[in-house]
């Protein structure tokens, strides 16, 4: 993941702001302490579920947290992430005229993974970024957290 170090830095910043230790944050978001510590060190890629939990807890942009944009979005009210990622992914693929063929053949996404995502399985952070990049949208839009698909300050 190209932005894993940015993710680790930003997670550390948010944790410092909220005065959360890895143990306290793990309890608040429902993940084990070793996972939180690994994300903070940049040693582990967070799951999609972890990204959901973190952006909801910190009330922040997924694109900023994951290192896709340089500045936190001001004045944006984020919606809760969608419950059915597969439906959201289908919707976004339709809106961006992105076919399964395009994602698998032109962007090298595994057909098996794409099938799982289209049926509701959340991609990990690295694959959320890859999908958003392939379709030219924000991760927040892909997660259904905002109605604005445009990437700002890349």
C-alpha positions as CSV (number, residue, x, y, z in Angstrom):
1,X,0.0,0.0,0.0
2,X,1.7,3.2,-1.1
3,X,0.1,5.3,1.6
4,X,0.6,3.0,4.6
5,X,3.1,5.3,6.2
6,X,0.7,8.3,5.8
7,X,-2.1,6.2,7.3
8,X,0.1,5.3,10.3
9,X,1.1,8.9,10.8
10,X,-2.5,10.1,10.6
11,X,-3.8,7.4,12.8
12,X,-1.1,8.4,15.4
13,X,-2.2,12.1,15.0
14,X,-5.9,11.3,15.6
15,X,-5.0,9.0,18.6
16,X,-2.9,11.8,20.1
17,X,-5.8,14.3,19.6
18,X,-8.2,12.0,21.4
19,X,-5.6,10.9,23.9
20,X,-6.3,7.2,23.0
21,X,-3.8,4.5,23.6
22,X,-3.8,1.4,21.3
23,X,-5.6,-0.5,24.1
24,X,-8.3,2.2,24.6
25,X,-8.9,2.7,20.9
26,X,-9.1,-1.1,20.4
27,X,-11.9,-1.3,22.9
28,X,-13.8,1.7,21.4
29,X,-13.7,0.4,17.9
30,X,-13.9,-3.3,18.6
31,X,-10.6,-4.5,17.3
32,X,-7.8,-6.1,19.2
33,X,-4.9,-4.0,20.6
34,X,-2.3,-5.8,18.4
35,X,-4.2,-4.8,15.3
36,X,-4.3,-1.1,16.4
37,X,-0.6,-1.2,17.3
38,X,0.3,-2.8,13.9
39,X,-1.7,-0.1,12.0
40,X,0.0,2.6,14.0
41,X,3.4,1.2,13.3
42,X,2.6,0.8,9.6
43,X,3.1,-3.0,9.9
44,X,-0.5,-4.0,9.0
45,X,-3.0,-3.0,6.4
46,X,-6.4,-2.3,8.0
47,X,-9.4,-4.3,6.8
48,X,-12.4,-2.4,5.3
49,X,-14.2,-3.0,8.5
50,X,-11.4,-1.3,10.4
51,X,-11.4,1.7,8.0
52,X,-15.2,2.0,8.6
53,X,-14.7,1.9,12.4
54,X,-11.9,4.4,12.4
55,X,-13.5,7.0,10.2
56,X,-16.7,6.7,12.2
57,X,-14.9,7.0,15.5
58,X,-12.6,9.9,14.5
59,X,-15.4,11.6,12.3
60,X,-12.8,12.1,9.5
61,X,-12.4,11.6,5.8
62,X,-11.4,8.1,4.7
63,X,-9.4,9.6,1.9
64,X,-7.4,11.8,4.4
65,X,-6.9,8.9,6.9
66,X,-5.7,6.6,4.1
67,X,-3.3,9.2,2.7
68,X,-5.0,9.9,-0.6
69,X,-5.4,13.7,0.0
70,X,-3.2,16.1,1.9
71,X,-5.7,18.0,3.9
72,X,-8.7,17.1,6.0
73,X,-11.9,18.1,4.4
74,X,-13.5,21.1,6.3
75,X,-17.2,21.6,6.6
76,X,-18.2,18.2,5.1
77,X,-20.8,16.2,7.0
78,X,-20.1,12.5,6.4
79,X,-22.9,10.0,6.2
80,X,-22.5,6.6,7.9
81,X,-20.8,4.1,5.6
82,X,-23.2,1.9,3.7
83,X,-24.3,-1.4,5.2
84,X,-24.2,-3.3,1.9
85,X,-20.9,-2.6,0.1
86,X,-21.8,-4.8,-2.8
87,X,-24.8,-2.6,-3.7
88,X,-22.8,0.5,-3.3
89,X,-20.0,-0.9,-5.5
90,X,-22.5,-1.8,-8.2
91,X,-24.1,1.7,-8.0
92,X,-20.7,3.4,-8.3
93,X,-19.5,1.2,-11.2
94,X,-22.7,2.1,-13.0
95,X,-22.3,5.8,-12.4
96,X,-18.6,5.8,-13.5
97,X,-19.3,3.4,-16.5
98,X,-16.7,1.0,-15.0
99,X,-17.2,-2.6,-16.0
100,X,-16.0,-5.8,-14.2
101,X,-13.9,-6.4,-17.3
102,X,-12.2,-3.0,-16.9
103,X,-11.4,-3.7,-13.3
104,X,-10.1,-7.2,-13.8
105,X,-8.3,-6.9,-17.2
106,X,-7.1,-3.3,-17.2
107,X,-6.4,-2.8,-13.5
108,X,-5.4,-6.3,-12.5
109,X,-8.1,-6.9,-9.9
110,X,-8.7,-10.5,-9.2
111,X,-12.1,-11.7,-10.5
112,X,-12.6,-13.7,-7.4
113,X,-12.0,-10.7,-5.2
114,X,-14.3,-8.5,-7.3
115,X,-17.0,-11.2,-7.1
116,X,-16.7,-11.2,-3.3
117,X,-16.8,-7.4,-3.1
118,X,-19.9,-7.3,-5.4
119,X,-21.5,-9.7,-3.0
120,X,-20.9,-7.5,0.1
121,X,-17.4,-8.4,1.3
122,X,-15.5,-5.3,2.2
123,X,-12.0,-4.8,0.6
124,X,-9.1,-4.0,2.8
125,X,-7.7,-0.4,2.8
126,X,-5.3,-1.1,0.0
127,X,-8.0,-2.4,-2.3
128,X,-10.4,0.4,-1.3
129,X,-7.8,2.8,-2.6
130,X,-7.2,0.8,-5.7
131,X,-10.9,0.7,-6.5
132,X,-11.3,4.4,-5.9
133,X,-8.3,5.1,-8.1
134,X,-9.6,2.9,-10.9
135,X,-12.9,4.7,-11.0
136,X,-11.5,8.2,-10.3
137,X,-13.5,8.8,-7.2
138,X,-13.0,9.3,-3.5
139,X,-12.9,6.4,-1.0
140,X,-15.5,8.3,1.0
141,X,-17.8,8.2,-2.1
142,X,-17.1,4.5,-2.6
143,X,-18.1,3.9,1.0
144,X,-21.3,5.9,0.5
145,X,-20.1,8.5,3.1
146,X,-20.5,11.5,0.9
147,X,-22.3,12.5,-2.2
148,X,-19.3,14.2,-3.7
149,X,-17.1,11.9,-5.7
150,X,-14.4,14.4,-6.7
151,X,-10.9,14.0,-5.3
152,X,-9.7,17.3,-3.8
153,X,-6.0,18.4,-3.3
154,X,-4.3,15.3,-4.7
